[in-house]
Amino acid sequence: MRENMVGWSAIAPETAAPLFAPSTQRGASMAVKRMLLAVHDVSPRFDSEVGRLRDHLGRHVSADRLALLVVPNHWGDAPIVAGSDFATRLRSWSDAGAEIFVHGYHHQDSTLHGTRLARFQAACMTAGEGEFLGVDRITASALMTRGQRVIEDIIGRRAAGFIAPAWLYGPGALEALAECGFGLAEDHWKVWRPGSQQVLTRSPVLTWASRSRGRIASSLLAARLLLPVLRRSRVARIGVHPGDTRVPEIMASIDRALGRLSRTHEAARYTDLASQEVGACAS
């Protein structure tokens, strides 16, 4: 498993207050704090790990409160084949109420990045998996549309949205995303409607990294530091990955985070943030 960035990033002082302002005393509709929980890299390649994560997270939330971020063909050699055991399970999870997001297509970055920032993001915020960081609009649109068709044909319903691998979007990907019919998108700092660019919530996402002992240690520390911030935020977001299952310390940290957030936040669905329907992705 090749992960995203470790834990969380610094927050700009001018944006910190609105990002994490408590939601109490803003009316009944704003009083309920929500927790969004997503399993990344759902793929035949990680079939057993995804099953373990679903069982583990089921101690804290019901199956219809999980978002599953599905990769149609992980690294080009783990396709989701219609009629396969995995495709049948994916359909059953969707039928049980799990939200299904398109999570890239190959989850693999094959771009030669032209800027220092993009090269830094590709090297340090992921390990060769920022698939949508450097692609142009046409390529991004083709991959999004292809992935959408594969997944929607299997689950028999519209996907809830699109979330780029490692939460990394380049300019071309953002242009393509705005033209598509995905109802929701997410990056490290926000959830938004791609069509209207309306931001539905702003908060950092809590995640872990298992690629090395150093990343494990730093992500465990980040989880402890970020948790009090998330408990004060109106929407708390958590993302877990198949590689987490191989590190007992990370699984225990996930348990602690969910246990504490469950006291202040109600498990919710991404689509609870927005109910307006949007059209299909143009090819």
C-alpha positions as CSV (number, residue, x, y, z in Angstrom):
1,M,0.0,0.0,0.0
2,R,1.4,3.4,-1.0
3,E,-0.2,6.2,1.1
4,N,-1.0,9.8,1.0
5,M,0.6,12.6,3.1
6,V,1.2,12.0,6.8
7,G,-1.7,13.1,9.0
8,W,-2.4,16.8,8.5
9,S,-0.9,20.1,7.5
10,A,-0.5,23.5,9.0
11,I,-3.5,25.7,8.9
12,A,-3.2,29.3,7.7
13,P,-4.0,31.6,10.6
14,E,-6.5,33.7,8.6
15,T,-8.6,30.6,7.9
16,A,-8.3,28.7,11.1
17,A,-11.2,30.3,12.9
18,P,-13.9,29.6,10.3
19,L,-12.6,26.1,9.7
20,F,-13.0,24.9,13.2
21,A,-15.6,27.2,14.8
22,P,-18.0,25.3,17.0
23,S,-21.4,24.6,15.5
24,T,-23.5,25.1,18.7
25,Q,-26.0,28.0,18.9
26,R,-26.4,28.3,15.1
27,G,-29.8,26.8,14.9
28,A,-31.1,23.3,15.1
29,S,-29.9,22.4,11.6
30,M,-26.3,23.3,12.5
31,A,-26.3,21.9,16.0
32,V,-25.5,18.3,15.1
33,K,-21.8,17.6,14.5
34,R,-21.1,15.1,11.9
35,M,-18.4,12.5,11.4
36,L,-17.6,11.3,7.9
37,L,-15.7,8.0,7.6
38,A,-14.1,6.7,4.4
39,V,-12.3,3.5,3.4
40,H,-9.8,4.3,0.6
41,D,-8.3,2.1,-2.1
42,V,-11.2,-0.3,-2.3
43,S,-10.0,-2.8,-4.9
44,P,-9.6,-6.5,-5.5
45,R,-5.9,-6.0,-4.7
46,F,-6.8,-5.2,-1.1
47,D,-9.9,-7.4,-0.8
48,S,-8.9,-9.0,2.6
49,E,-7.7,-5.7,4.0
50,V,-10.9,-3.9,3.0
51,G,-12.9,-6.6,4.7
52,R,-10.9,-6.2,7.9
53,L,-11.4,-2.5,7.8
54,R,-15.1,-2.8,7.4
55,D,-15.3,-5.2,10.3
56,H,-13.1,-3.0,12.4
57,L,-15.0,0.2,11.7
58,G,-18.3,-1.6,12.2
59,R,-17.6,-1.5,16.0
60,H,-18.2,2.2,15.8
61,V,-20.5,3.0,12.8
62,S,-23.1,1.1,10.8
63,A,-22.4,-0.1,7.3
64,D,-24.6,2.5,5.8
65,R,-22.4,5.3,7.3
66,L,-19.3,4.2,5.5
67,A,-17.9,5.7,2.3
68,L,-16.0,3.4,0.1
69,L,-13.5,4.9,-2.3
70,V,-13.2,2.5,-5.2
71,V,-10.3,2.1,-7.7
72,P,-11.5,0.6,-10.9
73,N,-8.2,-0.9,-11.9
74,H,-5.5,-0.4,-9.2
75,W,-2.1,0.1,-10.8
76,G,-3.4,-1.3,-14.1
77,D,-3.4,-5.0,-13.0
78,A,-6.3,-5.3,-10.5
79,P,-9.5,-4.6,-12.5
80,I,-12.9,-4.9,-11.0
81,V,-14.5,-7.4,-13.3
82,A,-18.3,-7.5,-13.6
83,G,-19.7,-10.7,-12.2
84,S,-16.6,-11.4,-10.1
85,D,-16.9,-12.2,-6.3
86,F,-15.4,-8.8,-5.6
87,A,-17.9,-7.0,-7.8
88,T,-20.8,-8.9,-6.2
89,R,-19.6,-7.8,-2.7
90,L,-19.2,-4.2,-3.9
91,R,-22.8,-4.3,-5.2
92,S,-24.0,-5.7,-1.9
93,W,-22.2,-3.0,0.1
94,S,-23.8,-0.4,-2.0
95,D,-27.2,-2.0,-1.7
96,A,-26.7,-2.0,2.1
97,G,-26.3,1.8,2.0
98,A,-22.5,2.4,1.7
99,E,-21.6,5.5,-0.3
100,I,-19.5,4.6,-3.3
101,F,-17.0,7.2,-4.6
102,V,-14.9,6.9,-7.8
103,H,-11.3,7.0,-6.5
104,G,-9.2,7.7,-9.6
105,Y,-8.8,5.0,-12.2
106,H,-5.4,3.4,-11.8
107,H,-4.4,5.2,-8.6
108,Q,-0.9,5.5,-10.3
109,D,1.0,8.7,-11.3
110,S,2.8,8.3,-14.6
111,T,3.3,12.1,-15.2
112,L,6.6,14.0,-15.4
113,H,5.8,17.0,-13.2
114,G,7.0,20.4,-14.4
115,T,6.9,22.5,-11.3
116,R,8.8,22.2,-8.0
117,L,5.5,22.2,-6.0
118,A,4.1,19.3,-8.1
119,R,7.3,17.3,-7.8
120,F,7.3,17.9,-4.0
121,Q,3.6,16.8,-3.7
122,A,4.2,13.7,-5.9
123,A,7.3,12.7,-3.9
124,C,6.3,13.6,-0.3
125,M,2.5,13.6,-0.2
126,T,2.2,10.2,-1.9
127,A,4.4,7.5,-3.4
128,G,3.7,7.5,-7.1
129,E,-0.1,7.6,-6.7
130,G,-1.1,11.2,-7.4
131,E,-2.8,10.1,-10.6
132,F,-4.7,13.4,-11.1
133,L,-1.9,15.8,-10.0
134,G,-0.3,16.3,-13.4
135,V,-2.7,15.2,-16.1
136,D,-4.4,17.6,-18.5
137,R,-8.1,18.2,-18.7
138,I,-8.8,15.8,-21.6
139,T,-6.9,12.9,-19.9
140,A,-8.5,13.6,-16.6
141,S,-12.0,13.7,-18.0
142,A,-11.5,10.5,-19.9
143,L,-10.2,8.7,-16.8
144,M,-13.1,10.1,-14.6
145,T,-15.7,9.1,-17.1
146,R,-14.3,5.6,-17.6
147,G,-14.0,5.0,-13.9
148,Q,-17.5,6.3,-13.4
149,R,-19.0,3.9,-15.9
150,V,-17.1,0.9,-14.6
151,I,-18.3,1.5,-11.0
152,E,-21.8,2.6,-11.8
153,D,-22.4,-0.4,-14.0
154,I,-21.4,-2.7,-11.1
155,I,-23.4,-1.0,-8.3
156,G,-26.4,-0.2,-10.4
157,R,-26.7,3.4,-9.2
158,R,-24.9,6.7,-9.4
159,A,-21.6,7.1,-7.6
160,A,-21.7,9.6,-4.7
161,G,-18.8,11.6,-6.1
162,F,-15.1,11.6,-7.1
163,I,-12.1,11.8,-4.8
164,A,-8.7,11.9,-6.3
165,P,-6.0,9.5,-5.1
166,A,-4.0,11.1,-2.2
167,W,-6.5,14.0,-2.4
168,L,-4.3,15.6,-5.1
169,Y,-5.8,17.5,-8.0
170,G,-3.9,19.4,-10.6
171,P,-5.4,22.3,-12.7
172,G,-6.4,19.9,-15.5
173,A,-8.2,17.6,-13.1
174,L,-10.0,20.5,-11.4
175,E,-11.2,21.7,-14.9
176,A,-12.4,18.2,-15.8
177,L,-14.1,17.7,-12.5
178,A,-16.1,20.9,-12.9
179,E,-17.5,19.6,-16.1
180,C,-18.5,16.2,-14.7
181,G,-21.7,15.0,-13.1
182,F,-20.2,14.0,-9.8
183,G,-22.2,15.4,-6.9
184,L,-19.3,15.7,-4.5
185,A,-15.5,15.9,-4.3
186,E,-13.0,16.1,-1.5
187,D,-9.5,17.2,-0.9
188,H,-7.3,17.5,2.3
189,W,-9.2,20.5,3.5
190,K,-12.7,20.6,2.2
191,V,-15.7,18.8,0.6
192,W,-17.3,20.7,-2.3
193,R,-19.8,20.5,-5.2
194,P,-17.6,20.3,-8.4
195,G,-20.3,21.8,-10.6
196,S,-21.0,25.0,-8.7
197,Q,-17.7,25.0,-6.7
198,Q,-19.8,25.4,-3.5
199,V,-17.8,24.4,-0.5
200,L,-20.0,22.3,1.9
201,T,-17.5,22.0,4.7
202,R,-14.0,22.9,5.6
203,S,-11.9,20.8,7.9
204,P,-8.7,18.8,7.7
205,V,-8.9,15.0,7.2
206,L,-7.4,12.7,9.8
207,T,-5.5,9.8,8.2
208,W,-2.5,7.6,8.9
209,A,0.5,6.4,7.0
210,S,2.1,2.9,7.2
211,R,4.8,3.1,4.6
212,S,7.7,3.3,7.0
213,R,8.4,3.4,10.8
214,G,9.0,7.1,10.6
215,R,5.7,7.8,8.8
216,I,3.9,5.5,11.2
217,A,5.3,7.4,14.2
218,S,4.6,10.9,12.7
219,S,1.0,10.0,11.7
220,L,0.3,8.6,15.2
221,L,1.5,11.8,16.7
222,A,-0.5,13.8,14.2
223,A,-3.6,11.9,15.1
224,R,-3.2,12.8,18.8
225,L,-2.7,16.4,18.0
226,L,-5.5,16.7,15.5
227,L,-8.2,14.9,17.4
228,P,-9.0,17.8,19.8
229,V,-9.3,20.1,16.8
230,L,-11.7,17.7,15.1
231,R,-13.8,17.4,18.2
232,R,-14.5,21.1,18.0
233,S,-15.3,21.1,14.3
234,R,-18.8,20.9,12.8
235,V,-17.7,18.1,10.5
236,A,-14.9,15.6,11.3
237,R,-13.4,13.6,8.5
238,I,-11.5,10.3,8.8
239,G,-9.8,8.4,6.0
240,V,-8.4,4.9,6.5
241,H,-6.3,2.8,4.1
242,P,-5.7,-1.0,3.5
243,G,-2.1,-0.6,4.8
244,D,-3.4,0.5,8.2
245,T,-4.5,-3.1,8.9
246,R,-0.9,-4.3,9.0
247,V,0.1,-1.9,11.8
248,P,-1.6,-2.7,15.2
249,E,-0.6,0.7,16.6
250,I,-2.5,2.4,13.7
251,M,-5.6,0.2,14.2
252,A,-5.6,1.1,17.9
253,S,-5.2,4.8,17.0
254,I,-8.2,4.6,14.7
255,D,-10.2,3.0,17.5
256,R,-9.3,5.8,19.9
257,A,-10.2,8.5,17.4
258,L,-13.5,7.0,16.5
259,G,-14.3,6.3,20.2
260,R,-13.7,9.9,21.1
261,L,-15.4,11.5,18.1
262,S,-18.4,9.3,18.6
263,R,-19.1,11.1,21.9
264,T,-19.3,14.5,20.1
265,H,-20.3,13.7,16.5
266,E,-22.9,11.7,14.8
267,A,-21.8,9.3,12.1
268,A,-23.1,10.7,8.8
269,R,-23.0,10.3,5.0
270,Y,-21.2,12.7,2.6
271,T,-24.5,13.1,0.8
272,D,-26.0,14.5,4.1
273,L,-24.0,17.6,3.3
274,A,-25.7,18.1,-0.1
275,S,-28.8,16.6,-1.6
276,Q,-29.1,18.4,-5.0
277,E,-28.8,16.1,-7.9
278,V,-26.3,16.8,-10.7
279,G,-25.9,15.6,-14.3
280,A,-23.6,13.0,-15.8
281,C,-20.0,13.6,-16.8
282,A,-19.6,14.8,-20.3
283,S,-17.1,12.8,-22.3
